[in-house]
Amino acid sequence: MRSTFSRLREERRLSVLVVDDVRPNLELMEAVFLKAGLEVHAAIGADDALDIYANHQIDIAILDVMMPGINGFELCRRLKNFSEKEYIPVILVTALSDKKNRLAGLEAGADDFISKPFDTQELITKIRSLLKLKELHDQLDHSESIIFSLVITMEARDHYTKGHSTRVGDLAHEFGSFLGFPCKDLEVLKKAGILHDIGKIGLSEAILKKPDALLTNELEEIRRHPALGEEICKPLKSLKDILPGIRHHHERWDGSGFPDNLSGDAIPLIARILAILDTFDAMVSVRPYRGNRSIEQAVWLMEKECFSGQWDPELTGIFIRMMQLMSKGSYTYA
């Protein structure tokens, strides 16, 4: 049975956290998982489980539902919250088979259930399936990290744009909050802001740093970066929601932008937002061809040109209002 798991992660044994308030049940599951080649961390109740989780790398958790104090539902919820972006699969072990308790488990974030008395082979099969899913999540996170590191590499080539993508990402999160977007959408906006210029990694450094007006062929080269960025991010399913923002953040409200000459509401909302934020941050940053403007000057200029055809005028008006309110606080650009 060990080979089933060892091929998933050869550098160390995969670990399971087993939680039950009845010691014989705990010892039984511990014996089953040790035989399967897993590293076992056994906890007699939720408090012990939280201590173990805080101090050890756990790949999967098997939780008894009916425990005094913090029950399995609440423990599942806490483990999922503590893990933040890292995916930890959780199986709930319960004698409760009614719909209400199953729904409570799903609401707590449980990935699967097994009934008491459990079938050993069924439990091992469920664990194997969820560990494969975790491996895919981990690989996906690693691939995302590589792409985000490309942004740092790209901006390191040009001190004029250093920090631009991070600032646009942070501002996208702020603006999304101001617009009342849910948390899930705020994360999408922030990722899109950070990665919107990723396509520039494939462009000539000389063109990016050129202080003079660009020649026609150089301008065409620059205009390739939204489509290049989309191609770089497209293989990752976790980034699919940000692709319209990357491809279309240089479209204009009047249809004279690129790469697809979209206009008005045909431009995806995420791209209309990024277009405003990208321009604003460029205004308040030093560029090879000009100095920076103050936040007040940039806001004034955007207010003056709100209906020029570059941006969604309604969104621009909301953004200006947000920046005017923020100027009374402590919003800064590094």
N, C-alpha and C positions, 0 to 999 in steps of 0.2 A: 504493500500500500504506500510505502514511503516514496516510491518513484513518482507517484501521482503528483506529489507536492514538490519534490526536490527539483523537478525540471522547471517549475515556475520561478524558483528563486534559489539558484545554486549556492550563492555566496553565504546564505544563512538559512536556518530552519524557519519556516513560517510559524508565526505564533498565534495562539488562540487564548482569549480571555474567557474563562468559564465562571459564571456567577450563579450561586444557589445558596439558600440559607439552610439547606439540609445537607449535612456533611456526607452521608452515604451516596446521595445523588451526585455530589461534587466529585467524590472519589471514583464513581463509576465512569463519569464522562472523562475524567482525567486519564483513566486507564485506556479508554477507547482512543483518545486523541494522541496519547503517547505511542500507542501501537501503530497509529497511522503516520507517525514520523513528525508530528507537530511539537513545537515547544509550547508547553502548557503553563498558563498562569491562572491559578485557582483562587477565587475570592469567595469568602463566606459572607455574602451580603454586599450591598451597594457601596458602602463607605470604603471597604477594602478594595473594591473594584476600581473606584475612582483614583485611589492612591496608586494602584498598580498601573493604571492607564497613564497617569502623569509621569511615571518613572520608567516605563518600558515601551518598546515599539510593539504595538499590537496590530495584527493584520485582520483579525475577525473576532467578534464577540458573540458568545452564546449565553443568553440571559434567561433565567427563570423569571416568570412574570409575578407569581404570588410570593412576594417577600415582604416582611414587616418593614415599616418605615418607608424608605424609597423603594417602590416596586419596580418591576422590570420595564414598564412603560416609561416611567420618569427617568430611570437610569439610561434607557435607550436614547431618550431625548437629550440628556446631558452629554452623553458620549458623542452624539452627532454634533452638538453645539461646540464641544471642546475641540473636535477634530477640524473645525473650520473648513478649509478648502480640501483637506485630505479626506479621501473616501474611506470610511471604515464600515464594512458590512456587518449587520447585526441580525442574528436569528433569535427569535423569542421562543422559549420552550414553555408550553402551557397545557393545562388540562381543560382550559376554557376554549370551546370551539364555536361559541355563538358569534353571530355577525357583529354585535356591538363591540365585543372585545377585540375582534380582528380589526375593525375599523380604528379602534383606539391605538392598536399597535402600528397600523399604517400611518396614522396621524403623528405618532411619536418618531416615525422615520424607519421603522423596522423593514428589513429587506426580505425576510421570509419567516415562516413559522414552522414549528414541529410539535406534534401533540405527545403528551405523556400517556402511557409509557412509549418512549420513542424507539423506532427501529434504527439500529446502528448504521446499517448500510444506507438508509434514506438520509440520515443526518450527514454522513460522510459525503454523499453525493451532493447534497445542498451546499456544504462547505466548499467542495471542489469547484462547483459552479460559481459561487460568489467570489472565491479567490481569483478565478480567471477574470471575472469582471473587475476586481480591484486592480489586477495587473494592467488591464486596458486603461483604467483611469490613471494609474501611475505613469504609464507610457505617454498618455495624452498630456498630462501635466508637464512631463519632461520636454515634450515637443513644444509646448507653449513657452516654456522657459527659454528654450533656444531662440525662438522667434523674438521674444521680448529682449533677449540679450543682443540680438542683431540691431535693435533700435539704439541701444547704448553705443554699440560699435559704430553705427552710422553717424550718430551725432558727435562722436569723439573726433571724427574727421574734420569737423567744422565748428570752431568755437562760437561762431555767430548763431548757430542753431542748437547749441548744447542746452539740454533741458526743455526745449520747445515741446517735444511730444509728451513729456511727463506733465508739463504745465497745462497743455490742452486736455490731457486725460483728467487731471484734477478739476479743471474748470468745467469739463463736461459733466462730471459727477455733481458739482455745485449747481450747475444750470438745470440738470435733470431733477435735482431735489427741489429747486425753486419752481419747476414746472409741475411738481407733484408726482413724478414717476415712481413706481414701486422699486424696492431694493434690487430685484433681479435686473430690471432695466438700467438701473444706475451702474451696475457692474458692466453691462454690455457697453454703455456709453463710455465709461472710463477706458475699457480695453480699446474701443474704437479710436478714442482720442490718442492713446499712447501709440497705436499702430497705424494711424492714418497716413503717415509718410514713409512707411516701411519700404515702399517701392523705390525710394531714392537710394537704397543700398546698391541698386544696379546701375546708377547713373555716374557720369564722369565727375570726379571731384573738382576738376578745373571749371566745369560749367556751374556747379553748385556754389563755388566761391567767387565767380566772376563779378567784379565790381561794376563793369560797364553793361550797357544794354546788350541783351542776347541777340544773336543772329537768328534768322528764321529756322535754320536746321537745329540750332541749340534750343530754341523755344519748343520745337517739336519733340526734342529729346526730353526736356523737362516734363512735357505733357504726357509722357509715357508712364510716369511714376504711379498714378492711381491704378492703372490696369496691372502694372507689375506687382504692386502691393497686393491686389486681389489674388493674383496667381500664387504668390508666396504663402498666403494664409488659407487659400482654398482647400488644401489637403486635410486641414484639421477641422473635424466636425464641430469641435467646441468653439470655433471662431466663425461659424457660418452666419451668425446673426450680425456680425460686424462688417461683413463683406460689402454690403451696399454703402456703408459709411466710407469705407476705404476707396471704393471705386468712384463714388460720386461726390466727394467733398469739394471738388472744383467745378461742379456744375453751377450755373447761375440761374437766378429766378427768371431772367428774361430769355433763357435758352441759349446764350452765347458762350457757355462754359464748355468744359471737356470732362471726360472723353466722349460722351454720348449726346451732347447738346440737349439734355433734358431741360424742361422748364416747369415753373410753378409746382403744383402739387404732385406732378409726375416724379419729382426728385424725392427719393426716400427721406422720411423725417429725420432719421439719424444723420444723413448727409447734410441736410439743411442746417441742422444744429452745428455740426462740425465746421461747416463753411464759415459760420459766424465766429466761432471760437478760434479757428485757425487764423482768420484775418486779424482778429483782435490781438492775439498774442504776437503776431508778426508786427503789428503796429507798435506795440510797447517794447519790442526787442530791437537791439542794434542789428543792422544788416550791412553787408559789404557796400551797398549802394546808398545807404543813408543812416542817420542816427536814429535813436529810439524816440518815441513820443511818450508823454506822461499818460497815465491811465485816464485822467480828465480830458486830455487832448484827444485821445483815441475815442472815448465815449462821445465827445462833441462831434468828431468827424463822422462817426457811424450814425449819429442822430441826423446829421446834415444829409448824409447819403443813403438814408434808410430806404428811400423809394427809387434809388438809382438803377435798380434791376439786378444788383449783385446778390442780395440776400432775400430770404423770405421776410417781408416787411413786418408781419405780425410777430414772428419769433424775434426779430431784431429789436422791436420795441420792448418786448418782455425782457430781453437780455440787457438792454440799456437801463431799464428800470432796476433790474437786479444789481447791476454794477453801480448805479447811483446810490442804492441802499448800502452796498458793500463798501463804498468809498467812505462811508461814515464809520465803518468798522476798521478791520485790520487785514484786508486782503492784500497780499504782497506777491510780487513776481521775483523769483530768484534768478 
